[in-house]
């Protein structure tokens, strides 16, 4: 019973110390740096044990996020392939409208044969490919963050 009271007192003191630390560091960035340097990067076994116990008690949010991350990976791979296919003619040096139309004849179809698109077609294709590639990289970044959050990342 006495041991339990001591532990409760120490836990209450720890909560008060955490509140004081938050008050002394109004910037979340400074507080995060301080906590990371002194607690999360600690090599002390007892500190690691307390942090691991806190981590195991805290509820995991979004257990379905793994499925979302897999979907993001699939979307990213599709966007990456589409972006590379779209920019390939320009990387190969295709610059004339007739060669470009031959390259994209199967995918663009009737839209590309319209005379209004000839002057801006190369710019539109490059813009589309850049947007697709950037979307793919963003989706990969989000998938990586989701998987790290779910504990699938290696240290």
Backbone as CSV, one residue per row, in Angstrom:
resi,resn,N_x,N_y,N_z,CA_x,CA_y,CA_z,C_x,C_y,C_z
1,UNK,0.817,-1.191,0.000,0.000,0.000,0.000,0.864,1.259,0.000
2,UNK,1.924,1.259,0.834,2.823,2.395,0.892,3.564,2.530,-0.445
3,UNK,3.939,1.392,-0.994,4.627,1.386,-2.285,3.728,1.973,-3.378
4,UNK,2.450,1.638,-3.337,1.502,2.149,-4.329,1.361,3.667,-4.205
5,UNK,1.313,4.175,-2.994,1.212,5.631,-2.792,2.450,6.345,-3.322
6,UNK,3.619,5.757,-3.092,4.855,6.356,-3.602,4.837,6.402,-5.131
7,UNK,4.376,5.321,-5.735,4.316,5.277,-7.193,3.301,6.290,-7.738
8,UNK,2.157,6.408,-7.069,1.153,7.393,-7.487,1.703,8.812,-7.362
9,UNK,2.424,9.059,-6.261,3.026,10.382,-6.059,4.062,10.674,-7.150
10,UNK,4.877,9.689,-7.475,5.883,9.877,-8.518,5.228,10.102,-9.880
11,UNK,4.135,9.399,-10.170,3.431,9.584,-11.434,2.812,10.981,-11.490
12,UNK,2.259,11.446,-10.377,1.695,12.797,-10.331,2.782,13.842,-10.519
13,UNK,3.929,13.595,-9.918,5.047,14.519,-10.075,5.539,14.530,-11.527
14,UNK,5.531,13.377,-12.143,5.937,13.286,-13.547,4.982,14.087,-14.438
15,UNK,3.700,13.998,-14.155,2.706,14.768,-14.914,2.941,16.263,-14.719
16,UNK,3.185,16.684,-13.488,3.456,18.096,-13.223,4.744,18.565,-13.911
17,UNK,5.768,17.714,-13.907,7.010,18.054,-14.591,6.789,18.188,-16.097
18,UNK,5.952,17.326,-16.660,5.641,17.414,-18.087,4.896,18.707,-18.393
19,UNK,3.963,19.079,-17.525,3.235,20.342,-17.715,4.185,21.533,-17.619
20,UNK,5.110,21.486,-16.647,6.080,22.577,-16.507,6.978,22.667,-17.734
21,UNK,7.373,21.528,-18.260,8.198,21.506,-19.464,7.452,22.118,-20.645
22,UNK,6.175,21.824,-20.760,5.363,22.395,-21.840,5.201,23.900,-21.657
23,UNK,5.041,24.343,-20.426,4.901,25.778,-20.185,6.202,26.535,-20.440
24,UNK,7.331,25.923,-20.107,8.617,26.574,-20.304,9.044,26.612,-21.774
25,UNK,8.444,25.753,-22.590,8.760,25.706,-24.017,7.480,25.963,-24.811
26,UNK,7.152,27.229,-25.038,5.900,27.534,-25.736,5.880,27.052,-27.187
27,UNK,7.042,26.884,-27.788,7.117,26.418,-29.168,7.095,24.890,-29.194
28,UNK,6.196,24.328,-29.997,6.131,22.868,-30.111,7.416,22.301,-30.708
29,UNK,8.038,23.056,-31.588,9.268,22.595,-32.217,10.392,22.462,-31.189
30,UNK,10.511,23.469,-30.310,11.539,23.406,-29.261,11.255,22.267,-28.287
31,UNK,9.994,22.115,-27.937,9.612,21.048,-27.016,9.885,19.680,-27.629
32,UNK,9.560,19.537,-28.903,9.795,18.263,-29.581,11.293,17.947,-29.632
33,UNK,12.101,18.957,-29.907,13.549,18.754,-29.952,14.080,18.335,-28.581
34,UNK,13.598,19.005,-27.554,14.030,18.699,-26.194,13.635,17.277,-25.786
35,UNK,12.402,16.914,-26.065,11.923,15.569,-25.707,12.664,14.510,-26.512
36,UNK,12.884,14.765,-27.782,13.595,13.792,-28.619,15.010,13.578,-28.118
37,UNK,15.718,14.670,-27.846,17.110,14.557,-27.410,17.241,13.891,-26.045
38,UNK,16.330,14.212,-25.119,16.495,13.741,-23.747,15.740,12.460,-23.426
39,UNK,14.676,12.182,-24.149,13.891,10.990,-23.830,13.923,9.951,-24.944
40,UNK,13.473,10.336,-26.130,13.322,9.365,-27.201,14.655,8.794,-27.673
41,UNK,15.706,9.593,-27.639,17.022,9.119,-28.053,17.859,8.615,-26.883
42,UNK,17.232,8.455,-25.738,17.948,8.000,-24.554,18.338,6.529,-24.697
43,UNK,19.518,6.206,-24.175,19.984,4.824,-24.193,19.851,4.175,-22.815
44,UNK,19.262,4.903,-21.890,19.049,4.382,-20.546,17.932,3.326,-20.595
45,UNK,18.195,2.161,-20.014,17.238,1.053,-20.069,15.919,1.373,-19.368
46,UNK,15.990,2.043,-18.221,14.767,2.359,-17.499,13.922,3.380,-18.264
47,UNK,14.564,4.369,-18.845,13.826,5.369,-19.631,13.183,4.692,-20.834
48,UNK,13.912,3.822,-21.532,13.364,3.097,-22.678,12.180,2.233,-22.247
49,UNK,12.277,1.619,-21.071,11.202,0.755,-20.573,9.929,1.554,-20.321
50,UNK,10.075,2.745,-19.705,8.917,3.599,-19.450,8.304,4.067,-20.768
51,UNK,9.143,4.491,-21.713,8.632,4.948,-23.003,7.941,3.812,-23.762
52,UNK,8.504,2.608,-23.700,7.870,1.461,-24.355,6.527,1.119,-23.715
53,UNK,6.442,1.268,-22.402,5.162,0.982,-21.735,4.115,2.027,-22.102
54,UNK,4.541,3.283,-22.255,3.605,4.329,-22.678,3.141,4.053,-24.102
55,UNK,4.071,3.662,-24.953,3.730,3.392,-26.342,2.766,2.210,-26.461
56,UNK,2.951,1.187,-25.639,2.086,0.018,-25.732,0.691,0.291,-25.172
57,UNK,0.572,1.239,-24.240,-0.727,1.573,-23.660,-1.512,2.508,-24.567
58,UNK,-0.814,3.402,-25.268,-1.519,4.378,-26.105,-2.255,3.650,-27.217
59,UNK,-3.510,4.047,-27.448,-4.299,3.350,-28.457,-3.767,3.629,-29.855
60,UNK,-3.747,2.591,-30.654,-3.351,2.768,-32.052,-4.508,3.377,-32.792
61,UNK,-4.208,4.451,-33.462,-5.272,5.100,-34.204,-5.237,4.623,-35.639
62,UNK,-6.386,4.316,-36.148,-6.503,3.952,-37.546,-5.858,2.642,-37.912
63,UNK,-6.344,1.545,-37.378,-5.798,0.239,-37.724,-5.967,-0.055,-39.208
64,UNK,-6.954,0.563,-39.850,-7.172,0.348,-41.266,-6.242,1.144,-42.155
65,UNK,-5.326,1.883,-41.563,-4.424,2.703,-42.354,-3.453,1.872,-43.185
66,UNK,-3.230,0.633,-42.817,-2.343,-0.220,-43.597,-2.960,-0.467,-44.969
67,UNK,-4.263,-0.700,-45.004,-4.948,-0.906,-46.275,-4.880,0.372,-47.115
68,UNK,-5.028,1.509,-46.472,-4.917,2.788,-47.174,-3.502,2.955,-47.720
69,UNK,-2.498,2.583,-46.942,-1.110,2.703,-47.399,-0.856,1.810,-48.611
70,UNK,-1.416,0.615,-48.606,-1.259,-0.274,-49.768,-1.925,0.353,-50.989
71,UNK,-3.105,0.934,-50.798,-3.769,1.627,-51.900,-2.950,2.802,-52.404
72,UNK,-2.325,3.534,-51.501,-1.474,4.652,-51.903,-0.256,4.165,-52.675
73,UNK,0.300,3.020,-52.279,1.428,2.460,-53.019,1.017,2.061,-54.433
74,UNK,-0.164,1.455,-54.569,-0.653,1.089,-55.895,-0.905,2.328,-56.750
75,UNK,-1.516,3.353,-56.142,-1.758,4.599,-56.868,-0.445,5.242,-57.285
76,UNK,0.523,5.241,-56.391,1.819,5.834,-56.705,2.495,5.096,-57.849
77,UNK,2.413,3.776,-57.858,3.049,3.040,-58.956,2.344,3.325,-60.279
78,UNK,1.016,3.409,-60.269,0.286,3.759,-61.492,0.671,5.159,-61.970
79,UNK,0.706,6.120,-61.066,1.055,7.485,-61.434,2.492,7.576,-61.941
80,UNK,3.393,6.826,-61.328,4.787,6.840,-61.759,4.910,6.297,-63.178
81,UNK,4.260,5.176,-63.457,4.317,4.598,-64.801,3.687,5.539,-65.812
82,UNK,2.521,6.103,-65.490,1.863,7.029,-66.417,2.716,8.264,-66.668
83,UNK,3.332,8.793,-65.643,4.185,9.961,-65.808,5.413,9.672,-66.652
84,UNK,6.023,8.508,-66.441,7.199,8.147,-67.239,6.831,7.894,-68.697
85,UNK,5.676,7.255,-68.921,5.224,7.030,-70.300,4.947,8.360,-70.988
86,UNK,4.374,9.306,-70.258,4.031,10.590,-70.861,5.255,11.439,-71.172
87,UNK,6.304,11.324,-70.373,7.473,12.178,-70.592,8.536,11.503,-71.456
88,UNK,8.402,10.212,-71.710,9.403,9.473,-72.479,9.701,10.070,-73.853
89,UNK,8.708,10.492,-74.631,9.051,11.042,-75.950,9.913,12.295,-75.865
90,UNK,9.722,13.090,-74.849,10.493,14.327,-74.723,11.910,14.035,-74.252
91,UNK,12.068,12.997,-73.468,13.406,12.602,-73.060,14.173,11.991,-74.226
92,UNK,13.453,11.380,-75.160,14.084,10.777,-76.337,14.331,11.807,-77.432
93,UNK,13.872,13.016,-77.249,14.130,14.066,-78.216,13.062,14.225,-79.285
94,UNK,11.892,13.688,-79.069,10.808,13.848,-80.035,10.281,15.265,-79.912
95,UNK,10.314,16.005,-81.018,9.877,17.391,-80.934,8.891,17.770,-82.020
96,UNK,8.777,16.969,-83.054,7.848,17.343,-84.122,6.458,16.813,-83.811
97,UNK,5.436,17.549,-84.206,4.068,17.109,-83.928,3.722,15.768,-84.564
98,UNK,4.243,15.491,-85.731,3.887,14.225,-86.385,4.476,13.033,-85.636
99,UNK,5.714,13.152,-85.170,6.321,12.063,-84.405,5.630,11.898,-83.066
100,UNK,5.290,13.005,-82.463,4.587,12.950,-81.181,3.216,12.314,-81.339
101,UNK,2.523,12.648,-82.422,1.211,12.056,-82.666,1.318,10.567,-82.952
102,UNK,2.361,10.146,-83.615,2.554,8.718,-83.847,2.781,7.990,-82.520
103,UNK,3.530,8.624,-81.650,3.822,8.003,-80.352,2.557,7.858,-79.505
104,UNK,1.737,8.899,-79.508,0.547,8.886,-78.657,-0.737,8.531,-79.398
105,UNK,-0.655,8.059,-80.615,-1.867,7.828,-81.395,-2.797,6.807,-80.743
106,UNK,-2.244,5.807,-80.128,-3.103,4.791,-79.508,-3.734,5.282,-78.205
107,UNK,-3.061,6.164,-77.500,-3.595,6.585,-76.195,-4.403,7.873,-76.244
108,UNK,-4.041,8.791,-77.122,-4.748,10.062,-77.158,-5.951,10.006,-78.094
109,UNK,-5.801,9.343,-79.210,-6.924,9.147,-80.114,-7.420,10.423,-80.749
110,UNK,-8.724,10.602,-80.722,-9.341,11.710,-81.437,-9.036,13.070,-80.831
111,UNK,-8.726,13.119,-79.550,-8.423,14.394,-78.914,-7.172,15.036,-79.507
112,UNK,-6.169,14.221,-79.812,-4.903,14.742,-80.325,-4.983,15.162,-81.787
113,UNK,-5.968,14.659,-82.508,-6.055,15.009,-83.929,-6.716,16.359,-84.151
114,UNK,-7.244,16.952,-83.128,-7.856,18.268,-83.258,-6.770,19.316,-83.512
115,UNK,-6.928,20.156,-84.549,-5.893,21.141,-84.869,-5.658,22.157,-83.750
116,UNK,-6.614,22.358,-82.872,-6.451,23.340,-81.806,-5.401,22.907,-80.781
117,UNK,-5.118,21.613,-80.694,-4.177,21.117,-79.689,-2.734,21.072,-80.170
118,UNK,-2.476,21.210,-81.484,-1.114,21.093,-81.989,-0.141,22.080,-81.358
119,UNK,-0.477,23.345,-81.219,0.515,24.281,-80.662,0.842,24.023,-79.191
120,UNK,-0.112,23.536,-78.424,0.111,23.381,-76.989,0.222,21.932,-76.549
121,UNK,0.139,21.003,-77.474,0.170,19.586,-77.112,1.450,19.189,-76.379
122,UNK,2.626,19.568,-76.852,3.836,19.174,-76.105,3.861,19.740,-74.680
123,UNK,3.453,20.985,-74.540,3.441,21.584,-73.204,2.433,20.894,-72.299
124,UNK,1.273,20.556,-72.846,0.260,19.865,-72.043,0.733,18.485,-71.593
125,UNK,1.403,17.773,-72.491,1.881,16.435,-72.143,2.986,16.516,-71.089
126,UNK,3.892,17.453,-71.234,4.949,17.613,-70.227,4.342,18.019,-68.888
127,UNK,3.398,18.946,-68.906,2.733,19.357,-67.673,2.016,18.184,-67.015
128,UNK,1.299,17.402,-67.821,0.598,16.233,-67.292,1.582,15.243,-66.685
129,UNK,2.696,14.987,-67.376,3.664,14.017,-66.856,4.310,14.506,-65.569
130,UNK,4.602,15.784,-65.482,5.190,16.326,-64.254,4.200,16.229,-63.098
131,UNK,2.933,16.540,-63.361,1.906,16.425,-62.317,1.750,14.974,-61.876
132,UNK,1.755,14.046,-62.824,1.643,12.629,-62.470,2.836,12.166,-61.632
133,UNK,4.034,12.572,-62.021,5.222,12.169,-61.261,5.230,12.780,-59.863
134,UNK,4.846,14.038,-59.753,4.800,14.670,-58.433,3.718,14.035,-57.563
135,UNK,2.586,13.688,-58.163,1.533,13.001,-57.409,2.009,11.642,-56.931
136,UNK,2.759,10.948,-57.766,3.288,9.645,-57.373,4.243,9.779,-56.193
137,UNK,5.119,10.766,-56.249,6.066,10.958,-55.146,5.349,11.357,-53.858
138,UNK,4.305,12.184,-53.975,3.535,12.561,-52.791,2.816,11.346,-52.208
139,UNK,2.240,10.514,-53.079,1.555,9.314,-52.591,2.537,8.364,-51.921
140,UNK,3.734,8.251,-52.456,4.752,7.412,-51.810,5.140,7.962,-50.449
141,UNK,5.255,9.265,-50.362,5.597,9.887,-49.068,4.509,9.644,-48.026
142,UNK,3.242,9.791,-48.450,2.127,9.548,-47.533,2.069,8.080,-47.115
143,UNK,2.303,7.173,-48.058,2.289,5.746,-47.735,3.401,5.409,-46.760
144,UNK,4.574,5.995,-46.967,5.696,5.760,-46.063,5.386,6.254,-44.656
145,UNK,4.807,7.446,-44.570,4.459,7.992,-43.252,3.409,7.132,-42.563
146,UNK,2.438,6.650,-43.325,1.391,5.798,-42.747,1.973,4.496,-42.240
147,UNK,2.855,3.890,-43.023,3.461,2.633,-42.594,4.374,2.828,-41.381
148,UNK,5.094,3.940,-41.329,5.917,4.225,-40.149,5.044,4.399,-38.919
149,UNK,3.920,5.086,-39.099,3.000,5.324,-37.985,2.420,4.019,-37.453
150,UNK,2.234,3.047,-38.347,1.683,1.756,-37.949,2.748,0.787,-37.443
151,UNK,4.011,1.210,-37.470,5.063,0.377,-36.910,5.709,-0.577,-37.899
152,UNK,5.558,-0.334,-39.207,6.135,-1.222,-40.201,7.509,-0.768,-40.682
153,UNK,8.034,0.311,-40.143,9.329,0.818,-40.590,10.442,0.218,-39.758
154,UNK,11.589,0.022,-40.381,12.735,-0.482,-39.636,13.504,0.690,-39.056
155,UNK,14.137,0.447,-37.943,14.879,1.523,-37.268,16.290,1.533,-37.714
